[in-house]
Amino acid sequence: MNDDVISHAPDAPGRPRQVWDALRVYFGLGLLGVVGLLWSLLAVPLYYLLPRRTGLTFGRWLIHTAFRWYLRTLSVIGACRFDLSALDALHGQPPMIVAPNHPSLIDAVLVISRLPGVACIMKADILDNPSLGAGARLARYIRNDALRNMIHLAVADLHAGHHLLLFPEGTRSTARPIGPVRGSVGLIAKQAQVPVQTVFIETDSPFLTKGWPLLQRPLLPITYRVRLGKRFDPPQDVQAFAVAIAAYFQDALADAMLPRLLPQGGATATAPHCAAPTDDHDCTDV
């Protein structure tokens, strides 16, 4: 475990604890919104004033720094426990696609907080949003609207020496342990001739998983853990690669610490955590 991890002995969730949990959850969400807004206000003029390369470098560094500070704040207030140090092994390594599973909305924040300079493929509507997209535009994150243009920009970014964060599922997981895998990871890896580094993200809470209401209160603290998986060579057959990487994730995450998928309609008032799995049982409510 790294220095971001705070040991915690869980208490009974009485009324004072519920209030304290709610305050921490809403503070965390509000803080992220404020940081994003302030960064956007700064990024708008910088996008036009700075040369492209300078803006890219500064924009990615500042996003990385802000996310790292944000996660440390969540640790300090006891809202979350993080073990992300496995990602540090990727520092200084040649260009590659960093390909994690995608259980929750915070996954990109986890990865970017440990990898300065990493590129990211984002939804076009987020990049086009005046309040949310300015910082991402300064960092020259890649929009996913036109496939050919997306692949061209991603390959160019990799050839410039950067890592690329790309979730093989393309969205938060719709199945456990992983949803359907798309072909874009293999296609970009083939075009750029770079390896694909698989990453396993684990969590014991359904907070911000698919279908979780944004303002719903989870039980705290939430644990997030990252492990490095196999590094795949650039594929020759994109379709076969998608099948192979999906099977690998299915096998590697079979006993992972992951919450159950939410039923249709979202979570209950205080959705239970998923217990850490053992050899003889799957994740169970505690």
ZADOKOL-698122 format. One record per residue (C-alpha): residue number from 1; residue in three letters; z, y, x. Coordinates in steps of 0.2 Angstrom, whole numbers. Example, Ala and Ser with C-alpha at 12.3 -4.5 7.8 and 13.67 -1.06 7.14 Angstrom:
2
1,Ala,39,-22,62
2,Ser,36,-5,68
This chain:
286
1,Met,0,0,0
2,Asn,-4,17,6
3,Asp,6,34,6
4,Asp,-1,38,-11
5,Val,10,24,-19
6,Ile,27,27,-26
7,Ser,38,13,-30
8,His,45,13,-48
9,Ala,57,2,-58
10,Pro,51,2,-76
11,Asp,64,9,-89
12,Ala,66,5,-107
13,Pro,54,16,-117
14,Gly,67,26,-127
15,Arg,64,43,-135
16,Pro,67,54,-120
17,Arg,56,43,-110
18,Gln,42,44,-123
19,Val,43,63,-122
20,Trp,43,63,-103
21,Asp,28,52,-103
22,Ala,19,63,-115
23,Leu,22,78,-105
24,Arg,15,70,-89
25,Val,0,64,-98
26,Tyr,-5,80,-106
27,Phe,0,90,-90
28,Gly,-12,78,-80
29,Leu,-26,80,-92
30,Gly,-24,99,-93
31,Leu,-22,101,-74
32,Leu,-39,92,-72
33,Gly,-47,104,-84
34,Val,-40,119,-76
35,Val,-46,113,-58
36,Gly,-63,109,-65
37,Leu,-64,126,-73
38,Leu,-59,136,-58
39,Trp,-70,126,-47
40,Ser,-85,129,-58
41,Leu,-81,148,-58
42,Leu,-82,147,-39
43,Ala,-97,136,-38
44,Val,-109,146,-49
45,Pro,-111,160,-36
46,Leu,-110,149,-21
47,Tyr,-125,138,-28
48,Tyr,-136,154,-26
49,Leu,-128,161,-11
50,Leu,-127,146,1
51,Pro,-141,137,9
52,Arg,-144,120,1
53,Arg,-137,109,15
54,Thr,-122,120,17
55,Gly,-119,120,-2
56,Leu,-120,101,-2
57,Thr,-108,99,12
58,Phe,-95,112,6
59,Gly,-97,106,-12
60,Arg,-94,88,-9
61,Trp,-79,92,3
62,Leu,-71,103,-10
63,Ile,-73,90,-24
64,His,-66,76,-13
65,Thr,-51,87,-8
66,Ala,-48,93,-25
67,Phe,-48,75,-32
68,Arg,-36,69,-18
69,Trp,-24,83,-21
70,Tyr,-25,79,-40
71,Leu,-21,61,-38
72,Arg,-7,65,-26
73,Thr,0,77,-40
74,Leu,0,62,-52
75,Ser,9,52,-40
76,Val,22,65,-37
77,Ile,26,67,-55
78,Gly,27,48,-57
79,Ala,12,46,-69
80,Cys,2,35,-58
81,Arg,3,23,-43
82,Phe,-12,22,-32
83,Asp,-17,10,-18
84,Leu,-34,16,-13
85,Ser,-33,14,6
86,Ala,-46,0,7
87,Leu,-59,13,4
88,Asp,-54,22,21
89,Ala,-63,8,30
90,Leu,-80,15,24
91,His,-77,31,34
92,Gly,-90,34,47
93,Gln,-101,19,42
94,Pro,-120,20,40
95,Pro,-128,24,23
96,Met,-124,12,9
97,Ile,-122,11,-10
98,Val,-104,10,-15
99,Ala,-104,-1,-31
100,Pro,-88,-3,-40
101,Asn,-84,-10,-57
102,His,-80,3,-70
103,Pro,-64,0,-81
104,Ser,-59,18,-84
105,Leu,-65,36,-84
106,Ile,-55,40,-69
107,Asp,-64,28,-57
108,Ala,-76,41,-49
109,Val,-61,52,-46
110,Leu,-53,37,-37
111,Val,-68,34,-25
112,Ile,-73,51,-22
113,Ser,-55,56,-17
114,Arg,-56,44,-2
115,Leu,-74,46,3
116,Pro,-79,64,8
117,Gly,-98,67,7
118,Val,-102,53,-5
119,Ala,-116,57,-17
120,Cys,-114,53,-36
121,Ile,-126,49,-50
122,Met,-121,58,-65
123,Lys,-126,60,-83
124,Ala,-138,74,-85
125,Asp,-129,82,-100
126,Ile,-113,84,-89
127,Leu,-124,92,-75
128,Asp,-131,104,-87
129,Asn,-115,109,-95
130,Pro,-111,127,-89
131,Ser,-92,123,-87
132,Leu,-92,106,-81
133,Gly,-108,105,-71
134,Ala,-108,119,-59
135,Gly,-98,111,-45
136,Ala,-108,95,-47
137,Arg,-124,105,-45
138,Leu,-117,114,-29
139,Ala,-113,97,-22
140,Arg,-131,91,-27
141,Tyr,-125,76,-37
142,Ile,-140,67,-44
143,Arg,-145,68,-62
144,Asn,-149,51,-71
145,Asp,-162,58,-84
146,Ala,-178,53,-76
147,Leu,-178,36,-67
148,Arg,-192,40,-55
149,Asn,-184,57,-50
150,Met,-167,49,-49
151,Ile,-172,35,-37
152,His,-182,48,-27
153,Leu,-166,59,-25
154,Ala,-155,45,-22
155,Val,-166,37,-8
156,Ala,-167,54,0
157,Asp,-148,57,0
158,Leu,-146,40,8
159,His,-159,43,21
160,Ala,-149,59,25
161,Gly,-135,48,30
162,His,-123,49,15
163,His,-115,35,5
164,Leu,-120,34,-14
165,Leu,-107,30,-28
166,Leu,-116,20,-41
167,Phe,-108,10,-55
168,Pro,-119,-6,-58
169,Glu,-114,-6,-76
170,Gly,-120,12,-78
171,Thr,-105,15,-90
172,Arg,-87,10,-93
173,Ser,-85,-9,-95
174,Thr,-89,-16,-112
175,Ala,-83,-33,-107
176,Arg,-70,-41,-96
177,Pro,-70,-42,-82
178,Ile,-87,-33,-81
179,Gly,-101,-28,-93
180,Pro,-119,-30,-91
181,Val,-126,-25,-74
182,Arg,-141,-14,-73
183,Gly,-155,-15,-61
184,Ser,-154,3,-53
185,Val,-142,-2,-39
186,Gly,-154,-15,-33
187,Leu,-169,-4,-35
188,Ile,-162,10,-25
189,Ala,-155,-2,-12
190,Lys,-172,-9,-10
191,Gln,-181,7,-9
192,Ala,-169,15,3
193,Gln,-166,-2,13
194,Val,-147,1,13
195,Pro,-134,-12,9
196,Val,-123,-13,-6
197,Gln,-104,-13,-4
198,Thr,-95,-20,-19
199,Val,-79,-12,-24
200,Phe,-66,-19,-35
201,Ile,-55,-7,-46
202,Glu,-40,-14,-54
203,Thr,-28,-6,-67
204,Asp,-14,-12,-78
205,Ser,-17,1,-92
206,Pro,-31,3,-105
207,Phe,-29,22,-102
208,Leu,-47,30,-103
209,Thr,-55,13,-104
210,Lys,-70,12,-116
211,Gly,-64,17,-134
212,Trp,-48,25,-128
213,Pro,-44,42,-138
214,Leu,-43,56,-125
215,Leu,-26,62,-131
216,Gln,-18,45,-134
217,Arg,-2,43,-124
218,Pro,-1,27,-113
219,Leu,14,19,-105
220,Leu,18,26,-88
221,Pro,17,24,-73
222,Ile,-1,17,-72
223,Thr,-6,7,-57
224,Tyr,-23,9,-49
225,Arg,-28,-3,-35
226,Val,-45,-4,-25
227,Arg,-51,-18,-15
228,Leu,-67,-20,-5
229,Gly,-79,-35,-9
230,Lys,-94,-42,-1
231,Arg,-107,-31,7
232,Phe,-125,-37,1
233,Asp,-140,-34,11
234,Pro,-155,-24,3
235,Pro,-163,-35,-9
236,Gln,-181,-41,-10
237,Asp,-180,-46,-28
238,Val,-172,-33,-39
239,Gln,-170,-44,-54
240,Ala,-162,-58,-45
241,Phe,-151,-46,-36
242,Ala,-144,-40,-53
243,Val,-140,-58,-58
244,Ala,-132,-62,-41
245,Ile,-121,-46,-41
246,Ala,-116,-49,-59
247,Ala,-111,-67,-55
248,Tyr,-101,-61,-40
249,Phe,-91,-48,-50
250,Gln,-88,-60,-63
251,Asp,-81,-73,-51
252,Ala,-71,-60,-40
253,Leu,-63,-51,-54
254,Ala,-58,-67,-64
255,Asp,-40,-65,-60
256,Ala,-40,-46,-57
257,Met,-27,-34,-64
258,Leu,-37,-28,-79
259,Pro,-32,-23,-97
260,Arg,-39,-31,-112
261,Leu,-53,-22,-120
262,Leu,-48,-11,-135
263,Pro,-52,-17,-152
264,Gln,-64,-7,-163
265,Gly,-56,10,-168
266,Gly,-46,13,-151
267,Ala,-28,10,-146
268,Thr,-12,10,-155
269,Ala,1,24,-152
270,Thr,8,17,-136
271,Ala,-4,3,-131
272,Pro,4,-10,-119
273,His,0,-12,-101
274,Cys,-8,-28,-95
275,Ala,3,-39,-85
276,Ala,-3,-43,-67
277,Pro,-11,-60,-69
278,Thr,-6,-76,-60
279,Asp,-14,-92,-56
280,Asp,-10,-100,-73
281,His,-12,-86,-86
282,Asp,-24,-72,-90
283,Cys,-18,-54,-93
284,Thr,-5,-53,-106
285,Asp,4,-39,-115
286,Val,21,-34,-109
